[in-house]
Amino acid sequence: MSSILISPYSAIEATILRHRPSHLVSLMVEPKVQTPEAIRPERHLRLSIHDVTEAGDGITCPEHRHISSLLGFTRSWDRSSPILIHCWAGISRSTAAAYILLCDLHPVGDERRLAKTLRFYAPHAQPNRLMIRHADFLLAREGRMVSAIESMPPAVAAVEGEVVEIPLGTDQA
């Protein structure tokens, strides 16, 4: 059984050594994440976006094109090995991307259950709302993804998230 891994930037190397993911998604502007030796270069997606919900000077907001790239990349993942998704703290961009992937893997109507799954495995998750809005539109979820994320109970306070493993193929995911 495969899984979705979520980690902060500081835990990438240890997470790769422990879980041996085949794919890596980096959601950071700086520093530019080099592809680890254990990951083939074509299996590493870098999305240079800030963790924001509104535009500002020098800020790269998540846009439709970023989420389209994420979806295209994750759809090439064959699920034979885990996929690792990280951002700086492992709290907002990476948890949003993991939720987007979960929704893409499951039928319309599972959005609330999947948000509960995310909260169960990642009590610190505070998914980036703008990323969720773009994915909701692109996946034609008619506001269900946004509503599900907004209905999550408050996150446990954290400066940096723990490494999270969401197994696929269980009742939870």
C-alpha positions as CSV (number, residue, x, y, z in Angstrom):
1,M,0.0,0.0,0.0
2,S,1.3,3.4,-0.9
3,S,1.0,6.8,0.8
4,I,1.1,10.5,0.6
5,L,3.9,12.0,2.8
6,I,3.9,15.6,4.0
7,S,7.0,17.1,5.5
8,P,8.7,20.4,6.3
9,Y,11.7,21.4,4.3
10,S,14.0,20.4,7.2
11,A,12.8,16.8,7.1
12,I,13.1,16.0,3.4
13,E,16.4,14.0,3.6
14,A,15.3,11.9,6.6
15,T,11.9,11.3,5.1
16,I,13.4,10.1,1.8
17,L,15.7,7.7,3.6
18,R,12.9,6.3,5.8
19,H,10.1,6.1,3.3
20,R,11.8,5.9,-0.2
21,P,9.3,8.0,-2.2
22,S,9.4,7.8,-5.9
23,H,8.1,11.4,-6.5
24,L,8.8,14.7,-4.8
25,V,6.8,17.9,-4.9
26,S,8.5,21.1,-3.6
27,L,6.3,24.1,-2.9
28,M,8.7,26.9,-2.1
29,V,10.2,30.0,-3.6
30,E,13.5,30.0,-1.7
31,P,15.7,28.1,-1.3
32,K,15.5,26.3,-4.6
33,V,15.3,22.7,-3.7
34,Q,17.9,20.5,-5.4
35,T,16.6,17.1,-6.6
36,P,17.9,14.5,-4.1
37,E,19.9,11.6,-5.5
38,A,17.2,9.1,-4.6
39,I,14.6,10.9,-6.8
40,R,14.8,10.9,-10.6
41,P,14.8,14.5,-11.9
42,E,11.6,14.0,-13.9
43,R,9.9,12.9,-10.7
44,H,10.5,16.1,-8.9
45,L,8.1,19.0,-9.4
46,R,9.1,22.4,-8.1
47,L,6.3,25.0,-7.8
48,S,7.7,28.4,-6.8
49,I,4.8,29.9,-4.9
50,H,4.6,31.8,-1.6
51,D,2.2,30.8,1.1
52,V,-0.2,33.6,0.6
53,T,-3.8,34.1,-0.4
54,E,-3.5,37.7,-1.8
55,A,-1.1,39.3,-4.3
56,G,1.6,41.7,-3.2
57,D,4.8,43.2,-4.4
58,G,7.4,40.4,-5.0
59,I,4.9,37.7,-4.1
60,T,4.1,34.7,-6.2
61,C,0.5,33.7,-5.5
62,P,-0.7,30.2,-6.2
63,E,-2.5,30.4,-9.6
64,H,-4.6,28.0,-11.7
65,R,-1.5,27.1,-13.7
66,H,0.4,26.0,-10.6
67,I,-2.5,23.7,-9.5
68,S,-2.8,22.4,-13.1
69,S,0.9,21.5,-13.0
70,L,0.5,19.8,-9.6
71,L,-2.5,17.7,-10.9
72,G,-0.6,16.8,-14.1
73,F,2.4,15.7,-12.1
74,T,0.6,13.7,-9.5
75,R,-1.5,12.0,-12.1
76,S,1.8,10.5,-13.5
77,W,2.5,9.0,-10.1
78,D,1.7,5.2,-10.3
79,R,1.3,4.8,-6.5
80,S,3.8,1.9,-6.3
81,S,5.9,4.0,-3.9
82,P,5.0,7.0,-1.7
83,I,4.9,10.6,-3.0
84,L,6.5,13.2,-0.8
85,I,5.1,16.7,-0.7
86,H,6.8,19.5,1.2
87,C,6.9,23.2,1.8
88,W,8.9,25.3,4.3
89,A,7.0,24.3,7.4
90,G,4.9,21.4,6.3
91,I,1.7,23.2,7.4
92,S,0.0,25.1,4.6
93,R,1.1,24.6,1.0
94,S,2.0,21.0,1.4
95,T,-1.1,20.1,3.3
96,A,-3.2,21.9,0.6
97,A,-1.4,19.9,-2.1
98,A,-1.9,16.6,-0.2
99,Y,-5.7,17.4,0.1
100,I,-5.9,18.3,-3.6
101,L,-4.2,15.0,-4.4
102,L,-6.6,13.1,-2.1
103,C,-9.6,14.7,-3.8
104,D,-8.3,14.0,-7.3
105,L,-7.9,10.3,-6.3
106,H,-11.4,10.0,-4.9
107,P,-14.9,10.6,-6.3
108,V,-16.9,13.8,-6.1
109,G,-18.7,13.9,-2.8
110,D,-15.8,12.6,-0.6
111,E,-14.4,16.1,0.1
112,R,-15.5,16.3,3.8
113,R,-14.4,12.8,4.6
114,L,-11.0,13.6,3.0
115,A,-10.7,16.8,5.0
116,K,-11.4,14.8,8.1
117,T,-8.7,12.3,7.0
118,L,-6.2,15.2,6.5
119,R,-7.0,16.6,10.0
120,F,-6.7,13.1,11.6
121,Y,-3.2,12.5,10.2
122,A,-2.1,16.1,10.3
123,P,-3.6,17.9,13.3
124,H,-1.4,20.9,12.5
125,A,-2.6,21.2,8.9
126,Q,-3.7,24.7,7.8
127,P,-4.2,24.2,4.0
128,N,-3.6,27.2,1.8
129,R,-7.1,28.4,1.0
130,L,-6.1,29.9,-2.4
131,M,-4.7,26.6,-3.6
132,I,-7.8,24.9,-2.5
133,R,-10.0,27.4,-4.3
134,H,-8.1,26.9,-7.6
135,A,-8.3,23.1,-7.2
136,D,-12.0,23.2,-6.4
137,F,-12.6,25.0,-9.7
138,L,-10.2,22.8,-11.7
139,L,-11.7,19.6,-10.3
140,A,-15.3,20.9,-10.8
141,R,-16.1,20.3,-7.1
142,E,-18.5,23.3,-7.0
143,G,-17.3,24.7,-3.7
144,R,-17.2,21.4,-1.8
145,M,-13.4,21.4,-1.3
146,V,-13.5,24.9,0.0
147,S,-16.4,24.2,2.3
148,A,-14.8,21.0,3.6
149,I,-11.5,22.8,4.5
150,E,-13.4,25.7,6.1
151,S,-15.4,23.2,8.2
152,M,-12.2,21.6,9.7
153,P,-11.7,22.1,13.4
154,P,-8.9,24.5,14.3
155,A,-5.4,23.2,13.8
156,V,-3.0,22.4,16.6
157,A,-0.6,25.3,16.8
158,A,2.8,24.5,15.3
159,V,5.8,26.4,14.0
160,E,6.8,23.4,12.0
161,G,4.7,20.3,11.1
162,E,5.6,16.8,11.9
163,V,6.2,14.3,9.0
164,V,2.8,12.9,8.1
165,E,2.0,9.7,6.3
166,I,-1.5,9.3,4.8
167,P,-1.9,5.7,3.7
168,L,-3.9,5.1,0.5
169,G,-6.4,2.3,0.2
170,T,-7.8,2.5,3.8
171,D,-11.1,3.6,5.1
172,Q,-9.4,6.8,6.2
173,A,-8.1,7.7,2.7
